[in-house]
């Protein structure tokens, strides 16, 4: 493949970086738009008035051009700082419904936790870099959100 390095050297390369972070939080699935009876029917045991907890695993993926000088899409140290600010400080070891104002009027489903993380990561990352938020609520329950 003579000459292929010249072609690849000038081509823009797109890379994906994923940083994994775990946090623990409790919540109660309960919608202010439903009656108590309807909440029990919709959310079952997850509507327990005392709540329940999870050890969430979050994957934050960014997508962008690989800088020809640094060789990076973004500095992982910067991504780690953003995750600390957006996920760890406001969510870790918290009651999502009581400690996070966003969830006062939004049901704290994992789908909505993913939206919350997306919206707040998008505020602290460079524009158009955020690609995906993936949350493992359990080993078997996984939510993916891409800002759509």
GIMO-V309921 format. One record per residue. RES is the residue in three letters. D_FIRST is the distance of its C-alpha to the first C-alpha in Angstrom with 1 decimal. Layout:
res = (RES;RES)
d_first = (D_FIRST;D_FIRST)
This chain:
res = (UNK;UNK;UNK;UNK;UNK;UNK;UNK;UNK;UNK;UNK;UNK;UNK;UNK;UNK;UNK;UNK;UNK;UNK;UNK;UNK;UNK;UNK;UNK;UNK;UNK;UNK;UNK;UNK;UNK;UNK;UNK;UNK;UNK;UNK;UNK;UNK;UNK;UNK;UNK;UNK;UNK;UNK;UNK;UNK;UNK;UNK;UNK;UNK;UNK;UNK;UNK;UNK;UNK;UNK;UNK;UNK;UNK;UNK;UNK;UNK;UNK;UNK;UNK;UNK;UNK;UNK;UNK;UNK;UNK;UNK;UNK;UNK;UNK;UNK;UNK;UNK;UNK;UNK;UNK;UNK;UNK;UNK;UNK;UNK;UNK;UNK;UNK;UNK;UNK;UNK;UNK;UNK;UNK;UNK;UNK;UNK;UNK;UNK;UNK;UNK;UNK;UNK;UNK;UNK;UNK;UNK;UNK;UNK;UNK;UNK;UNK;UNK;UNK;UNK;UNK;UNK;UNK;UNK;UNK;UNK;UNK;UNK;UNK;UNK;UNK;UNK;UNK;UNK;UNK;UNK;UNK;UNK;UNK;UNK;UNK;UNK;UNK;UNK;UNK;UNK;UNK;UNK;UNK;UNK;UNK;UNK;UNK;UNK)
d_first = (0.0;3.7;6.3;5.7;8.5;10.6;10.7;11.5;13.8;15.9;16.0;19.2;18.9;21.9;23.2;26.3;28.7;31.6;34.6;37.2;40.8;44.0;47.4;50.8;53.1;55.9;56.9;59.0;57.8;60.5;60.5;63.3;63.1;64.2;67.5;67.8;68.2;65.1;63.1;64.2;63.1;59.7;58.7;60.8;60.8;58.4;61.4;63.4;65.5;64.6;60.9;58.2;55.2;51.5;48.9;46.2;42.5;40.6;36.9;36.2;32.7;31.5;28.5;27.0;24.5;23.0;24.4;21.9;24.7;26.2;23.3;26.0;27.0;30.5;32.3;33.3;36.6;37.4;36.6;38.9;41.7;41.4;41.7;44.7;46.4;45.8;46.0;47.6;50.4;51.7;51.0;51.0;54.3;55.8;57.7;55.5;58.4;60.7;58.6;55.9;57.6;54.9;56.0;59.7;59.1;55.8;55.7;53.6;51.4;48.0;46.7;48.8;47.8;44.2;45.3;47.3;44.3;42.0;44.5;45.2;41.6;40.8;43.6;42.2;38.4;36.7;36.8;34.5;32.9;34.8;33.0;35.0;38.1;38.4;41.7;42.6;46.4;46.6;44.1;44.6;45.1;42.2;42.1;39.0;39.6;37.3;39.9;40.6)
